[in-house]
Amino acid sequence: MKDKDLKNARFRRKMQRGMTSWRNKLGKPEFNVKDFQLEKVEVDIPGLDQVFDNYRIVNISDIHLGQWITPKHLEGVIGLVNDLKPDMVAITGDFVSYILDDVAEDLESSLKKLEPKDVSLAVLGNHDHWLGAEKIRKILRDCNIIDISNDVYTLKREESQFHIAGVDSVMLEKHRLDVVMGKLPEEGPAILLAHEPDFADVSSITGRFSLQISGHSHGGQFVIPGLGTFIRGPHFYKYPHGEYKVGNMVQYTSRGLGTNIFWFRINCDPEITLFTLKSV
């Protein structure tokens, strides 16, 4: 890490701890279900066998545990996710922000409580790599969550297959779509988990994915009704929040759960997303 980057990282860790201390002095906020908005999204998946019709995927993204999201918040969110009775849970990166050691135990404790019918899958985000990708991956393994960064997971029902692929952080150039395409079977529909939403411009060109699920942007955290967000950054300039059509692929960008440097949102509630897949 360069000296400038190291200084920035130290400053942000100090700032995060300072803001956490200030919050604790005021009283730790309790989990309130009204703080989190459930978005329901139906997506047509061409070639999806009837046996997978109405398959339910719950996505959470950008937990950033230790920033605005406290362990109590995350416990509550996990409860909401389980109440939706998902077939699959998909987590699209940035589990933490600038500090891991302070929250690692709480992160693992909460994620272990996920109860999908089939499987929990995840990809990493840029913050996860900044704080130690292998540490995050160990937590995922201990929680029985499968990391599919640059990998493919295949669901099987009777004679039918459905593939969930993932790419590692695009922002940090860890993604290897070529490796993913080499692992992806030719038969059976596929969707993609990618932390950074603007990667849709690349993934859609393959013609192989019906849906890309992303986070990274936090929805901009500030949304002007009718105009959207004016806060856009690297890899979320084009697709900052919500549903888009990119070629023949649906791109969906979650507003995520947590926040980054600014611990507040305006017209941009934290989001849990329920995808219902339809066979067509």
HUVENUR-V109557 format. One record per residue. N is the residue number from 1. RES is the residue in one small letter. PSI is psi in whole degrees, -180 to 180 (999 if undefined). Layout:
N|RES|PSI + N|RES|PSI
This chain:
1|m|135 + 2|k|157 + 3|d|-43 + 4|k|-44 + 5|d|-38 + 6|l|-43 + 7|k|-41 + 8|n|-41 + 9|a|-42 + 10|r|-42 + 11|f|-43 + 12|r|-36 + 13|r|-44 + 14|k|-42 + 15|m|-43 + 16|q|-45 + 17|r|-38 + 18|g|-43 + 19|m|-35 + 20|t|-42 + 21|s|-43 + 22|w|-42 + 23|r|-42 + 24|n|-34 + 25|k|-33 + 26|l|-16 + 27|g|125 + 28|k|129 + 29|p|139 + 30|e|157 + 31|f|134 + 32|n|118 + 33|v|-28 + 34|k|-14 + 35|d|-13 + 36|f|128 + 37|q|131 + 38|l|122 + 39|e|128 + 40|k|124 + 41|v|123 + 42|e|134 + 43|v|125 + 44|d|130 + 45|i|99 + 46|p|134 + 47|g|-2 + 48|l|124 + 49|d|150 + 50|q|-25 + 51|v|-21 + 52|f|3 + 53|d|136 + 54|n|22 + 55|y|134 + 56|r|120 + 57|i|123 + 58|v|125 + 59|n|132 + 60|i|149 + 61|s|157 + 62|d|58 + 63|i|-43 + 64|h|50 + 65|l|132 + 66|g|-14 + 67|q|-123 + 68|w|-37 + 69|i|120 + 70|t|167 + 71|p|-37 + 72|k|-40 + 73|h|-48 + 74|l|-40 + 75|e|-44 + 76|g|-41 + 77|v|-44 + 78|i|-39 + 79|g|-43 + 80|l|-41 + 81|v|-46 + 82|n|-34 + 83|d|-24 + 84|l|-8 + 85|k|57 + 86|p|149 + 87|d|-36 + 88|m|147 + 89|v|132 + 90|a|125 + 91|i|123 + 92|t|50 + 93|g|170 + 94|d|67 + 95|f|-31 + 96|v|174 + 97|s|-81 + 98|y|-5 + 99|i|129 + 100|l|-46 + 101|d|-36 + 102|d|-25 + 103|v|-1 + 104|a|-44 + 105|e|-43 + 106|d|-38 + 107|l|-48 + 108|e|-43 + 109|s|-42 + 110|s|-46 + 111|l|-27 + 112|k|-17 + 113|k|-1 + 114|l|139 + 115|e|61 + 116|p|157 + 117|k|-37 + 118|d|-65 + 119|v|154 + 120|s|130 + 121|l|155 + 122|a|157 + 123|v|161 + 124|l|155 + 125|g|180 + 126|n|-41 + 127|h|-34 + 128|d|-39 + 129|h|-39 + 130|w|-34 + 131|l|-6 + 132|g|91 + 133|a|-40 + 134|e|-33 + 135|k|-43 + 136|i|-43 + 137|r|-35 + 138|k|-42 + 139|i|-43 + 140|l|-45 + 141|r|-43 + 142|d|-22 + 143|c|7 + 144|n|35 + 145|i|128 + 146|i|123 + 147|d|117 + 148|i|29 + 149|s|119 + 150|n|39 + 151|d|178 + 152|v|136 + 153|y|132 + 154|t|126 + 155|l|142 + 156|k|132 + 157|r|117 + 158|e|-117 + 159|e|4 + 160|s|153 + 161|q|149 + 162|f|128 + 163|h|136 + 164|i|115 + 165|a|163 + 166|g|148 + 167|v|148 + 168|d|177 + 169|s|121 + 170|v|-39 + 171|m|-37 + 172|l|13 + 173|e|38 + 174|k|-6 + 175|h|145 + 176|r|76 + 177|l|-31 + 178|d|-39 + 179|v|-42 + 180|v|-46 + 181|m|-32 + 182|g|-29 + 183|k|-20 + 184|l|119 + 185|p|152 + 186|e|-30 + 187|e|141 + 188|g|139 + 189|p|162 + 190|a|149 + 191|i|169 + 192|l|136 + 193|l|126 + 194|a|121 + 195|h|-45 + 196|e|120 + 197|p|-35 + 198|d|-8 + 199|f|-14 + 200|a|-31 + 201|d|-28 + 202|v|-50 + 203|s|-33 + 204|s|-29 + 205|i|-27 + 206|t|-25 + 207|g|10 + 208|r|-18 + 209|f|134 + 210|s|-22 + 211|l|135 + 212|q|130 + 213|i|128 + 214|s|174 + 215|g|-118 + 216|h|-40 + 217|s|-22 + 218|h|20 + 219|g|8 + 220|g|-16 + 221|q|-21 + 222|f|120 + 223|v|129 + 224|i|118 + 225|p|130 + 226|g|-17 + 227|l|-24 + 228|g|-158 + 229|t|144 + 230|f|-3 + 231|i|110 + 232|r|149 + 233|g|-169 + 234|p|123 + 235|h|12 + 236|f|37 + 237|y|-44 + 238|k|-34 + 239|y|69 + 240|p|-29 + 241|h|146 + 242|g|-160 + 243|e|138 + 244|y|159 + 245|k|118 + 246|v|104 + 247|g|-128 + 248|n|12 + 249|m|143 + 250|v|128 + 251|q|127 + 252|y|126 + 253|t|115 + 254|s|146 + 255|r|-10 + 256|g|177 + 257|l|-47 + 258|g|-173 + 259|t|171 + 260|n|-117 + 261|i|-44 + 262|f|126 + 263|w|35 + 264|f|162 + 265|r|152 + 266|i|119 + 267|n|36 + 268|c|69 + 269|d|148 + 270|p|148 + 271|e|138 + 272|i|132 + 273|t|129 + 274|l|113 + 275|f|130 + 276|t|118 + 277|l|134 + 278|k|133 + 279|s|132 + 280|v|999
